[in-house]
């Protein structure tokens, strides 16, 4: 921990990377048939046989009224009702006043709600607060907050009223969340460009990669970041995960792996830095 503390204190910038492990530590578990899931989706569980949030996200509902009922419940609980957790508060202390950027696949916008700058966040698989044409007939992205609030208030028996189901203003077809399950998913090119600009700016400086809750086989974020760490002379790679630490052999001399609960480790690291 003292070595990690020294690396962060002397860093010119911090690149934060996060995936499901961070969400799970905050209580948002995509893969669990746990009490929280059963409380929120007991009727969907009984009617459709889904056993976790990720199954509900990908289930082929017969109607858009059912689909949007699922999403409105999920977004209301895990986005609109979210308050910053101790994990986010400790992470902000760790970053302090250093330049930073965040790349994440979590989609629930918790970083932004917790006070991190939205211009320094790349939600690589989209977000739960935006929608797009399901056919991607055009690339305009639309906010969903007001629409979801109306849906949540009007939902009954697992359905939202048909008049609240959004239609594409261009082609008149279906709309969908701008989330990474669809082949028509529209990337946030501006955020991607800002991310690459950050990498270019700090590549030859003392850059710390702080990876939170990303599995060993993750090719979307983890693999590119390990390659980045391998290529940069002064890049330090720190990965925190519970029960699964993987560090490529070619970066082991510039890396640190912390196996344990993110809540505890972030608190310990924050305390050490303060």
PAZAPA-4460 file (N, C-alpha, C; in steps of 0.05 Angstrom, whole numbers, plus 32768, in hexadecimal, padded with zeros to 4 digits):
% residues 274
    n_x    n_y    n_z   ca_x   ca_y   ca_z    c_x    c_y    c_z   seq   type   mol
   8011   7FE8   8000   8000   8000   8000   8011   8019   8000     1      X     A
   8028   8018   800E   803A   802F   800E   8045   8035   7FF2     2      X     A
   804B   8020   7FE3   8055   8023   7FC8   8040   802F   7FB6     3      X     A
   8027   8026   7FB9   8011   8030   7FA9   800C   804D   7FB1     4      X     A
   800C   8053   7FCA   8009   806F   7FD4   801E   8081   7FC6     5      X     A
   8036   8078   7FC5   804C   8088   7FB9   8047   808D   7F9C     6      X     A
   803E   8078   7F8E   8039   807A   7F71   8023   808E   7F6B     7      X     A
   800D   808E   7F7B   7FF7   80A0   7F77   7FFF   80BC   7F7E     8      X     A
   800D   80C0   7F94   8015   80DA   7F9D   8027   80E8   7F88     9      X     A
   8037   80D8   7F7B   804A   80E3   7F67   8040   80E2   7F4B    10      X     A
   8027   80D9   7F47   801C   80D7   7F2C   8016   80F3   7F21    11      X     A
   8019   80F6   7F06   8011   810E   7EF8   7FF3   810D   7EF2    12      X     A
   7FE8   80F4   7EF0   7FCC   80F1   7EE9   7FC3   80D5   7EF1    13      X     A
   7FA9   80D1   7EF4   7F9D   80B7   7EFB   7F88   80AF   7EE7    14      X     A
   7F8A   8097   7EDD   7F76   808C   7ECB   7F67   8077   7EDA    15      X     A
   7F4D   807C   7EDF   7F3D   8069   7EEE   7F2D   8058   7EDA    16      X     A
   7F2D   803E   7EDF   7F1E   802B   7ECE   7F0C   801B   7EE0    17      X     A
   7EF3   8017   7ED8   7EE1   8009   7EEA   7ECD   7FF8   7EDA    18      X     A
   7EC6   7FE1   7EE6   7EB2   7FD0   7EDA   7EA0   7FC5   7EF1    19      X     A
   7E95   7FAD   7EEC   7E80   7FA3   7EFE   7E87   7FA0   7F1B    20      X     A
   7EA0   7F9B   7F21   7EA8   7F98   7F3D   7EA3   7FB0   7F4D    21      X     A
   7EA6   7FC8   7F42   7EA0   7FE1   7F50   7E82   7FE3   7F54    22      X     A
   7E72   7FDE   7F40   7E55   7FDF   7F42   7E4B   7FCB   7F58    23      X     A
   7E56   7FB3   7F58   7E4E   7F9F   7F6C   7E54   7FA9   7F88    24      X     A
   7E6B   7FB6   7F8C   7E72   7FC0   7FA6   7E5F   7FD6   7FAF    25      X     A
   7E53   7FE3   7F9C   7E3F   7FF8   7FA2   7E23   7FEE   7FA6    26      X     A
   7E1F   7FD3   7FA1   7E05   7FC8   7FA4   7DF5   7FC4   7F8A    27      X     A
   7E02   7FCA   7F74   7DF5   7FC6   7F59   7E01   7FAE   7F4C    28      X     A
   7DF4   7F97   7F50   7DFF   7F7D   7F47   7DEF   7F73   7F2F    29      X     A
   7DFC   7F73   7F17   7DEE   7F6B   7EFF   7DE9   7F4D   7EFD    30      X     A
   7DF8   7F3D   7F0C   7DF8   7F20   7F07   7DEC   7F10   7F1E    31      X     A
   7DE1   7F1D   7F32   7DD8   7F0F   7F4A   7DBA   7F0D   7F4C    32      X     A
   7DB0   7EF6   7F54   7D94   7EF2   7F5B   7D92   7EF7   7F79    33      X     A
   7D97   7F10   7F81   7D99   7F16   7F9D   7D80   7F24   7FA7    34      X     A
   7D7E   7F2A   7FC1   7D66   7F37   7FCB   7D5F   7F52   7FBE    35      X     A
   7D74   7F61   7FB6   7D6F   7F7B   7FA9   7D61   7F76   7F8E    36      X     A
   7D6A   7F62   7F7F   7D5E   7F5C   7F65   7D41   7F52   7F69    37      X     A
   7D3D   7F41   7F7C   7D23   7F35   7F80   7D0F   7F4A   7F8A    38      X     A
   7D19   7F5D   7F9A   7D07   7F72   7FA3   7CFE   7F84   7F8C    39      X     A
   7D10   7F8A   7F7A   7D0A   7F9D   7F64   7CFB   7F8F   7F4D    40      X     A
   7D02   7F76   7F48   7CF8   7F69   7F30   7CEA   7F4E   7F36    41      X     A
   7CDD   7F4B   7F4C   7CD1   7F31   7F53   7CBC   7F29   7F3E    42      X     A
   7CAD   7F3C   7F34   7C99   7F35   7F1F   7CA5   7F2D   7F05    43      X     A
   7CBB   7F3B   7EFD   7CC9   7F34   7EE5   7CD6   7F18   7EE8    44      X     A
   7CE0   7F13   7F00   7CED   7EF9   7F06   7CD9   7EE3   7F03    45      X     A
   7CC0   7EE7   7F0D   7CAB   7ED2   7F0B   7CA1   7ECF   7EEF    46      X     A
   7C9C   7EE5   7EE2   7C8F   7EE4   7EC7   7CA2   7EDB   7EB1    47      X     A
   7CBB   7EE5   7EB2   7CCE   7EDF   7E9C   7CE4   7ECC   7EA3    48      X     A
   7CE7   7EC5   7EBC   7CFC   7EB3   7EC4   7D18   7EBF   7EC6    49      X     A
   7D1A   7EDA   7EC5   7D34   7EE6   7EC6   7D3E   7EE4   7EE3    50      X     A
   7D58   7EE1   7EE7   7D64   7EDD   7F01   7D79   7EF1   7F09    51      X     A
   7D7C   7F06   7EF8   7D8F   7F1B   7F00   7D8A   7F33   7EED    52      X     A
   7D96   7F49   7EF3   7D92   7F61   7EE4   7D9B   7F5E   7EC7    53      X     A
   7DB3   7F51   7EC3   7DBD   7F4E   7EA8   7DAB   7F3E   7E96    54      X     A
   7D9D   7F2A   7EA1   7D89   7F1B   7E92   7D72   7F2D   7E8B    55      X     A
   7D69   7F3E   7E9D   7D53   7F50   7E98   7D5B   7F64   7E82    56      X     A
   7D74   7F6C   7E82   7D7D   7F80   7E6D   7D7B   7F74   7E51    57      X     A
   7D80   7F5A   7E4F   7D82   7F4E   7E35   7D6A   7F3C   7E2D    58      X     A
   7D56   7F3B   7E3F   7D3F   7F2A   7E3A   7D2F   7F35   7E22    59      X     A
   7D25   7F23   7E10   7D16   7F2C   7DF9   7CF8   7F30   7E00    60      X     A
   7CF2   7F45   7E0E   7CD6   7F4B   7E15   7CC5   7F4E   7DFB    61      X     A
   7CAC   7F46   7DFD   7C9B   7F46   7DE6   7C92   7F63   7DDE    62      X     A
   7C91   7F74   7DF1   7C88   7F8F   7DEC   7C9B   7FA4   7DF6    63      X     A
   7C9A   7FBC   7DEA   7CAB   7FD2   7DF4   7CA1   7FDC   7E0F    64      X     A
   7C87   7FD9   7E14   7C7C   7FE1   7E2E   7C89   7FD1   7E45    65      X     A
   7C8F   7FB7   7E40   7C9C   7FA6   7E54   7CBA   7FAE   7E56    66      X     A
   7CC6   7FB2   7E3F   7CE3   7FB9   7E3F   7CE8   7FD2   7E4F    67      X     A
   7CD8   7FE7   7E49   7CDD   8000   7E57   7CD5   7FFF   7E74    68      X     A
   7CC2   7FED   7E7B   7CBC   7FEA   7E98   7CD4   7FE0   7EA7    69      X     A
   7CE2   7FCC   7E9B   7CFA   7FC2   7EA7   7D0F   7FD8   7EAB    70      X     A
   7D14   7FE7   7E95   7D29   7FFB   7E96   7D22   8012   7EA9    71      X     A
   7D08   801A   7EA9   7D01   8030   7EBB   7D05   8029   7ED8    72      X     A
   7CFF   8010   7EDF   7D04   8008   7EFB   7D22   8008   7F01    73      X     A
   7D31   7FFC   7EEF   7D4E   7FFA   7EF4   7D5B   8016   7EF6    74      X     A
   7D54   8027   7EE4   7D61   8042   7EE4   7D58   8052   7EFC    75      X     A
   7D3E   8050   7F03   7D34   805E   7F1B   7D43   8056   7F34    76      X     A
   7D48   803C   7F37   7D56   8032   7F4F   7D74   8038   7F4F    77      X     A
   7D81   8032   7F39   7D9E   8033   7F39   7DAB   804B   7F2D    78      X     A
   7D9B   805D   7F22   7DA6   8076   7F18   7D98   808E   7F26    79      X     A
   7D7E   8091   7F23   7D70   80A8   7F2F   7D71   80A8   7F4D    80      X     A
   7D71   8090   7F5A   7D71   808F   7F77   7D8D   808B   7F83    81      X     A
   7DA1   808C   7F72   7DBC   8087   7F7C   7DC7   809F   7F8B    82      X     A
   7DD4   809A   7FA1   7DE3   80AE   7FB0   7E00   80A5   7FB2    83      X     A
   7E13   80B6   7FAF   7E2F   80AE   7FAF   7E37   809D   7FC7    84      X     A
   7E44   8087   7FC2   7E4C   8074   7FD6   7E67   807B   7FE2    85      X     A
   7E6E   806C   7FF7   7E89   8071   8004   7E9F   806A   7FF0    86      X     A
   7E9A   8057   7FDE   7EAE   8051   7FCA   7EB5   8069   7FB8    87      X     A
   7EA0   8077   7FAF   7EA4   808E   7F9E   7EB1   80A5   7FAE    88      X     A
   7EA9   80A9   7FC7   7EB4   80BE   7FD7   7ED2   80B9   7FDC    89      X     A
   7ED9   80A0   7FE2   7EF6   809A   7FE7   7F06   809D   7FCD    90      X     A
   7EFA   8096   7FB7   7F07   8098   7F9D   7F0D   80B5   7F96    91      X     A
   7EFA   80C7   7F9C   7EFF   80E3   7F98   7F16   80EE   7FA9    92      X     A
   7F18   80E3   7FC2   7F2E   80EB   7FD3   7F49   80E2   7FC7    93      X     A
   7F49   80C9   7FBC   7F61   80BE   7FB1   7F6A   80CF   7F99    94      X     A
   7F58   80D7   7F88   7F5F   80E7   7F71   7F68   8103   7F79    95      X     A
   7F5A   810E   7F8D   7F62   8129   7F96   7F60   813D   7F80    96      X     A
   7F75   814D   7F7C   7F75   8162   7F68   7F84   815A   7F4F    97      X     A
   7F8C   8140   7F4D   7F9B   8137   7F36   7F8A   8136   7F1D    98      X     A
   7F96   813A   7F06   7F87   8135   7EED   7F7F   8118   7EEC    99      X     A
   7F67   8113   7EE1   7F5D   80F7   7EE0   7F4B   80F3   7EC8   100      X     A
   7F47   80DA   7EC2   7F33   80D2   7EAE   7F28   80B7   7EB7   101      X     A
   7F0F   80B2   7EB0   7F01   8099   7EB8   7EF7   808B   7EA0   102      X     A
   7EFD   8071   7E9D   7EF1   8061   7E88   7EE3   804A   7E96   103      X     A
   7EC9   8046   7E90   7EB9   8032   7E9E   7EA5   8026   7E8B   104      X     A
   7E9D   800D   7E91   7E88   8000   7E82   7E6E   7FFD   7E93   105      X     A
   7E6D   800C   7EA9   7E57   8007   7EBC   7E3C   8014   7EB4   106      X     A
   7E3D   8029   7EA5   7E25   8035   7E98   7E11   8043   7EAB   107      X     A
   7E14   8041   7EC6   7E00   804C   7ED8   7E07   8068   7EE0   108      X     A
   7E1B   8074   7ED5   7E23   8090   7ED9   7E28   8098   7EF6   109      X     A
   7E30   8084   7F07   7E35   808A   7F23   7E4D   809D   7F27   110      X     A
   7E61   809B   7F15   7E77   80AE   7F18   7E6E   80CB   7F15   111      X     A
   7E5E   80CF   7F01   7E55   80EB   7EFC   7E43   80F4   7F13   112      X     A
   7E31   80E3   7F1C   7E1F   80EB   7F32   7E30   80F1   7F4B   113      X     A
   7E46   80E2   7F4F   7E57   80E6   7F66   7E69   80FF   7F65   114      X     A
   7E68   810D   7F4E   7E76   8126   7F4C   7E8F   8126   7F3B   115      X     A
   7E95   8110   7F2E   7EAB   8110   7F1B   7EA1   811F   7F01   116      X     A
   7EB4   812C   7EF4   7EAE   813C   7EDD   7EA5   812B   7EC6   117      X     A
   7E8D   8130   7EBB   7E82   8120   7EA5   7E93   8121   7E8C   118      X     A
   7EA3   8136   7E89   7EB5   8139   7E72   7ECE   8128   7E75   119      X     A
   7ED1   811C   7E8D   7EE9   810C   7E92   7EE0   80EF   7E96   120      X     A
   7EC9   80E7   7E8B   7EBF   80CC   7E8E   7EB8   80C1   7E73   121      X     A
   7EC1   80A9   7E6D   7EB9   809B   7E55   7EAA   8081   7E5C   122      X     A
   7E90   8082   7E59   7E7F   806A   7E5E   7E80   805A   7E44   123      X     A
   7E92   8047   7E43   7E99   803A   7E2A   7E82   8029   7E1E   124      X     A
   7E70   8020   7E2F   7E59   8010   7E26   7E3F   801F   7E28   125      X     A
   7E40   803A   7E28   7E28   804A   7E29   7E1F   804F   7E45   126      X     A
   7E07   805A   7E48   7DFC   8061   7E62   7DDF   805B   7E64   127      X     A
   7DD5   805A   7E7C   7DB8   8055   7E81   7DA8   806F   7E81   128      X     A
   7DB4   8085   7E7A   7DA6   809F   7E7A   7DA3   80AA   7E5E   129      X     A
   7DA9   809A   7E49   7DA7   80A4   7E2E   7D99   808F   7E1D   130      X     A
   7D8C   8098   7E07   7D80   8085   7DF4   7D87   808E   7DD8   131      X     A
   7D82   807C   7DC5   7D88   8080   7DA9   7D73   8071   7D98   132      X     A
   7D73   8077   7D7F   7D62   8067   7D6C   7D6D   804B   7D6C   133      X     A
   7D5A   8037   7D6F   7D62   801B   7D70   7D6F   8012   7D56   134      X     A
   7D69   801F   7D40   7D76   8019   7D26   7D8E   802A   7D21   135      X     A
   7D93   803D   7D33   7DA9   8051   7D2F   7DA6   805F   7D14   136      X     A
   7D8D   8067   7D0E   7D89   8075   7CF4   7D96   8091   7CF4   137      X     A
   7D9C   809B   7D0C   7DAC   80B3   7D0F   7DBA   80B1   7D2A   138      X     A
   7DCE   80C2   7D2E   7DE0   80BF   7D45   7DDA   80D1   7D5D   139      X     A
   7DC3   80DE   7D5C   7DBC   80F0   7D73   7DB6   80DF   7D8C   140      X     A
   7DC0   80E8   7DA3   7DBB   80DB   7DBC   7DA7   80EC   7DCC   141      X     A
   7D94   80DE   7DD9   7D7F   80ED   7DE8   7D7F   80E5   7E05   142      X     A
   7D7A   80F8   7E17   7D79   80F2   7E34   7D5F   80E4   7E3A   143      X     A
   7D5F   80D3   7E4F   7D48   80C4   7E56   7D3D   80CA   7E72   144      X     A
   7D4A   80DC   7E81   7D42   80E0   7E9D   7D25   80E7   7EA1   145      X     A
   7D1B   80FB   7E93   7D00   8104   7E96   7CEC   80EE   7E8D   146      X     A
   7CF3   80E1   7E77   7CE2   80CB   7E6D   7CE0   80B4   7E81   147      X     A
   7CF7   80AD   7E8D   7CF7   8096   7EA0   7CE7   809D   7EB9   148      X     A
   7CE9   80B6   7EC2   7CD9   80BE   7ED9   7CBB   80BB   7ED4   149      X     A
   7CB2   80C2   7EBC   7C96   80BF   7EB5   7C8E   80A2   7EB3   150      X     A
   7CA0   8091   7EA8   7C9B   8075   7EA5   7C98   8068   7EC1   151      X     A
   7CAB   806E   7ED2   7CAC   8062   7EED   7C92   8069   7EFC   152      X     A
   7C89   8081   7EF9   7C71   808A   7F07   7C58   807D   7EFC   153      X     A
   7C58   8076   7EE2   7C40   806C   7ED5   7C40   804D   7ED2   154      X     A
   7C56   8040   7ED7   7C58   8023   7ED2   7C43   8014   7EE3   155      X     A
   7C37   8000   7ED7   7C24   7FEF   7EE6   7C25   7FD3   7EDB   156      X     A
   7C27   7FC0   7EED   7C28   7FA3   7EE5   7C3E   7F9D   7ED1   157      X     A
   7C55   7FA9   7ED5   7C6B   7FA3   7EC3   7C69   7FAF   7EA7   158      X     A
   7C59   7FC4   7EA4   7C56   7FD1   7E8A   7C56   7FEF   7E8E   159      X     A
   7C61   7FFD   7E7B   7C5E   801A   7E7A   7C49   8021   7E65   160      X     A
   7C3B   8037   7E68   7C27   803F   7E54   7C33   8042   7E38   161      X     A
   7C24   8039   7E25   7C2E   8039   7E09   7C36   8055   7E00   162      X     A
   7C27   8069   7E0A   7C2D   8085   7E01   7C47   808F   7E0C   163      X     A
   7C53   8081   7E1F   7C6D   808A   7E2A   7C84   807C   7E1C   164      X     A
   7C7F   8068   7E0B   7C94   805A   7DFD   7CA0   806D   7DE8   165      X     A
   7CBA   8072   7DE9   7CC5   8086   7DD6   7CC8   807B   7DB9   166      X     A
   7CC5   808D   7DA6   7CC9   8087   7D8A   7CDF   8098   7D7F   167      X     A
   7CED   808E   7D6B   7D02   809D   7D5E   7CF6   80B5   7D50   168      X     A
   7D00   80CD   7D54   7CF5   80E5   7D47   7CFB   80E6   7D29   169      X     A
   7D0E   80D5   7D20   7D15   80D6   7D04   7D07   80C0   7CF4   170      X     A
   7D0A   80A7   7CFD   7CFE   8091   7CED   7CE4   8086   7CF9   171      X     A
   7CDD   808F   7D11   7CC5   8086   7D1E   7CC7   806B   7D2B   172      X     A
   7CDE   805E   7D2A   7CE2   8044   7D35   7CE7   8044   7D53   173      X     A
   7CF0   802D   7D5D   7CF4   802A   7D7A   7D0D   8039   7D83   174      X     A
   7D0D   8040   7D9C   7D25   804C   7DA9   7D2F   8037   7DBD   175      X     A
   7D49   8039   7DC3   7D55   8027   7DD7   7D69   8037   7DE7   176      X     A
   7D6F   802D   7DFF   7D85   8039   7E0E   7D9F   8038   7DFF   177      X     A
   7DB0   804C   7E02   7DCA   804B   7DF5   7DDC   803B   7E07   178      X     A
   7DD9   8021   7E05   7DE7   800E   7E16   7DF3   7FF8   7E04   179      X     A
   7E09   7FEC   7E0C   7E19   7FDD   7DFA   7E10   7FC2   7DF1   180      X     A
   7DF7   7FBA   7DF7   7DEE   7F9F   7DEE   7DE6   7F9E   7DD1   181      X     A
   7DE0   7FB5   7DC5   7DD5   7FB5   7DAA   7DEB   7FB9   7D95   182      X     A
   7DE8   7FAB   7D7E   7DFA   7FB0   7D68   7DF8   7FCC   7D5C   183      X     A
   7DE2   7FDA   7D61   7DDF   7FF5   7D57   7DE9   800A   7D6B   184      X     A
   7DF6   8001   7D81   7E00   8013   7D96   7E10   802A   7D8A   185      X     A
   7E0A   8042   7D93   7E19   805A   7D89   7E2E   8062   7D9E   186      X     A
   7E47   8061   7D96   7E5D   8068   7DA7   7E5D   8086   7DAD   187      X     A
   7E67   808D   7DC5   7E6B   80A9   7DCC   7E87   80B1   7DC2   188      X     A
   7E87   80BC   7DA9   7EA1   80C2   7D9C   7EAF   80D9   7DAA   189      X     A
   7EA0   80EB   7DB5   7EAD   8102   7DC3   7EBC   80F8   7DDC   190      X     A
   7EAF   80E7   7DEB   7EBB   80DC   7E04   7ED4   80CB   7DFD   191      X     A
   7ED1   80BC   7DE8   7EE8   80AB   7DDF   7F00   80BD   7DD7   192      X     A
   7EFA   80D3   7DC9   7F0F   80E5   7DC1   7F1C   80F2   7DDA   193      X     A
   7F0C   80FA   7DED   7F17   8106   7E06   7F29   80F2   7E15   194      X     A
   7F20   80D9   7E15   7F30   80C4   7E22   7F4B   80C1   7E14   195      X     A
   7F4C   80C0   7DFA   7F65   80BD   7DEB   7F77   80D6   7DEF   196      X     A
   7F6A   80ED   7DF1   7F7A   8106   7DF6   7F88   8105   7E11   197      X     A
   7F79   80FB   7E25   7F85   80F7   7E40   7F9D   80E4   7E3F   198      X     A
   7F99   80CD   7E31   7FAF   80BA   7E2F   7FC7   80C6   7E22   199      X     A
   7FC3   80D5   7E0B   7FD9   80E1   7DFD   7FE7   80F6   7E0F   200      X     A
   7FD8   8104   7E1F   7FE3   811A   7E2F   7FF5   810F   7E45   201      X     A
   7FEE   80F8   7E51   7FFC   80EE   7E68   800C   80D4   7E63   202      X     A
   800D   80CC   7E4A   801A   80B2   7E44   8038   80B2   7E4C   203      X     A
   8045   80C8   7E47   8062   80CA   7E4E   8067   80D7   7E69   204      X     A
   8052   80D9   7E79   8055   80E3   7E94   8050   80CD   7EA8   205      X     A
   804F   80D4   7EC2   804A   80C0   7ED6   802B   80BC   7ED9   206      X     A
   8022   80A7   7ECC   8005   80A1   7ECB   7FFF   8088   7EDB   207      X     A
   7FEC   808A   7EED   7FE2   8073   7EFD   7FC8   8069   7EF2   208      X     A
   7FC6   8050   7EEB   7FAD   8043   7EE3   7FA2   8036   7EFC   209      X     A
   7F8A   803E   7F05   7F7D   8033   7F1C   7F65   8024   7F13   210      X     A
   7F67   8009   7F13   7F52   7FF8   7F07   7F41   7FEC   7F1E   211      X     A
   7F26   7FF0   7F1C   7F14   7FE8   7F31   7F00   7FD3   7F28   212      X     A
   7F02   7FBB   7F32   7EEE   7FA7   7F2E   7EEB   7F9D   7F12   213      X     A
   7F01   7F99   7F04   7F00   7F8F   7EE8   7F0B   7F73   7EE7   214      X     A
   7EFC   7F61   7EDB   7F03   7F45   7EDA   7F1B   7F3F   7EC9   215      X     A
   7F27   7F28   7ECD   7F40   7F20   7EC0   7F3E   7F1F   7EA2   216      X     A
   7F26   7F17   7E98   7F23   7F13   7E7B   7F17   7F2A   7E6D   217      X     A
   7F15   7F41   7E7A   7F09   7F59   7E6D   7F1A   7F63   7E57   218      X     A
   7F10   7F62   7E3E   7F1F   7F6C   7E27   7F17   7F88   7E1F   219      X     A
   7F02   7F92   7E2B   7EF8   7FAD   7E23   7F09   7FC3   7E30   220      X     A
   7F10   7FBF   7E4A   7F1F   7FD4   7E59   7F39   7FC9   7E63   221      X     A
   7F39   7FB2   7E71   7F51   7FA8   7E7E   7F68   7FA2   7E6A   222      X     A
   7F62   7F93   7E56   7F77   7F8B   7E43   7F84   7FA4   7E36   223      X     A
   7F75   7FB7   7E2C   7F82   7FCF   7E21   7F93   7FDF   7E35   224      X     A
   7F89   7FDF   7E4E   7F98   7FEE   7E63   7FB2   7FE0   7E6A   225      X     A
   7FB2   7FC6   7E6B   7FCB   7FB7   7E70   7FDF   7FBC   7E5A   226      X     A
   7FD5   7FBD   7E41   7FE7   7FC3   7E2A   7FF1   7FE0   7E2C   227      X     A
   7FE0   7FF2   7E35   7FE9   800D   7E39   7FFF   800F   7E4E   228      X     A
   7FFB   8000   7E64   800F   8000   7E7A   8029   7FF4   7E70   229      X     A
   8027   7FE0   7E5F   8040   7FD3   7E55   8050   7FE6   7E43   230      X     A
   8042   7FF7   7E35   8050   8008   7E21   805B   8022   7E2D   231      X     A
   804F   802B   7E43   8058   8045   7E4E   806D   8041   7E63   232      X     A
   8082   8052   7E62   8099   804F   7E74   8092   8054   7E91   233      X     A
   8081   8069   7E96   807B   8071   7EB2   805E   806C   7EBA   234      X     A
   8052   8058   7EAE   8036   8051   7EB4   8035   803B   7ECA   235      X     A
   8026   8040   7EDF   8022   802D   7EF4   8006   8021   7EF3   236      X     A
   8004   8007   7EF5   7FEB   7FF9   7EF3   7FE3   7FEE   7F0E   237      X     A
   7FCC   7FF7   7F18   7FC2   7FEE   7F32   7FA6   7FE2   7F2E   238      X     A
   7FA3   7FC8   7F34   7F89   7FBB   7F30   7F7E   7FB2   7F4B   239      X     A
   7F65   7FB9   7F51   7F57   7FB1   7F69   7F3F   7FA0   7F62   240      X     A
   7F3D   7F88   7F6C   7F26   7F76   7F67   7F24   7F62   7F7D   241      X     A
   7F0D   7F57   7F80   7F08   7F43   7F95   7F09   7F27   7F8A   242      X     A
   7F1D   7F18   7F92   7F1F   7EFC   7F8B   7F2A   7EF6   7F6F   243      X     A
   7F31   7F0B   7F60   7F3B   7F06   7F45   7F4E   7F1D   7F3D   244      X     A
   7F67   7F18   7F40   7F7C   7F2B   7F38   7F8B   7F20   7F21   245      X     A
   7F8C   7F2F   7F0B   7F9D   7F26   7EF4   7FAE   7F3E   7EEB   246      X     A
   7FC8   7F39   7EE9   7FDB   7F4C   7EDF   7FEC   7F3D   7ECA   247      X     A
   7FEE   7F48   7EB2   7FFE   7F3B   7E9E   801C   7F3B   7EA6   248      X     A
   802A   7F26   7E9E   8045   7F22   7EA7   8058   7F39   7E9E   249      X     A
   8052   7F45   7E87   8064   7F59   7E7D   8062   7F74   7E8B   250      X     A
   804E   7F77   7E9E   804C   7F90   7EAD   804D   7F8B   7ECB   251      X     A
   8055   7F73   7ED4   8054   7F6D   7EF0   8067   7F7F   7F01   252      X     A
   807D   7F89   7EF4   8090   7F99   7F03   8086   7FB6   7F07   253      X     A
   8070   7FBE   7EFA   8065   7FD9   7EFD   8048   7FD8   7F06   254      X     A
   8041   7FC1   7F12   8025   7FBD   7F19   8021   7FB5   7F36   255      X     A
   8008   7FBA   7F3F   8000   7FB2   7F5A   7FE5   7FA6   7F59   256      X     A
   7FE0   7F8F   7F66   7FC6   7F82   7F67   7FBC   7F81   7F84   257      X     A
   7FA5   7F8B   7F89   7F99   7F8B   7FA3   7F7F   7F7B   7FA3   258      X     A
   7F80   7F64   7FB0   7F69   7F51   7FB0   7F59   7F56   7FC9   259      X     A
   7F40   7F5F   7FC6   7F30   7F64   7FDD   7F18   7F75   7FD6   260      X     A
   7F09   7F7C   7FEB   7EF1   7F8C   7FE8   7EF8   7FA9   7FE0   261      X     A
   7EEC   7FB3   7FCA   7EF2   7FCD   7FC1   7EED   7FE3   7FD6   262      X     A
   7ED7   7FDF   7FE5   7ED0   7FF2   7FF9   7EE6   7FF6   800D   263      X     A
   7EF1   7FE0   8017   7F06   7FE0   802B   7F20   7FEB   8020   264      X     A
   7F27   7FE2   8008   7F41   7FE9   7FFC   7F42   8007   7FF5   265      X     A
   7F2C   8011   7FE9   7F2B   802E   7FE3   7F2D   803F   7FFC   266      X     A
   7F1F   8036   8011   7F21   8045   802A   7F3D   8045   8036   267      X     A
   7F4A   802E   8034   7F66   802C   803E   7F79   803D   802E   268      X     A
   7F75   803C   8014   7F87   804C   8002   7F82   806A   8006   269      X     A
   7F69   8072   8009   7F62   808E   800E   7F6E   8098   8028   270      X     A
   7F6C   8087   803C   7F77   808E   8056   7F95   8091   8055   271      X     A
   7FA3   807F   8046   7FC0   8081   8044   7FC8   809A   8036   272      X     A
   7FB9   80A2   8021   7FC0   80BA   8012   7FBB   80D4   8021   273      X     A
   7FA7   80D3   8033   7FA0   80EB   8042   7FB3   80F0   805A   274      X     A
***
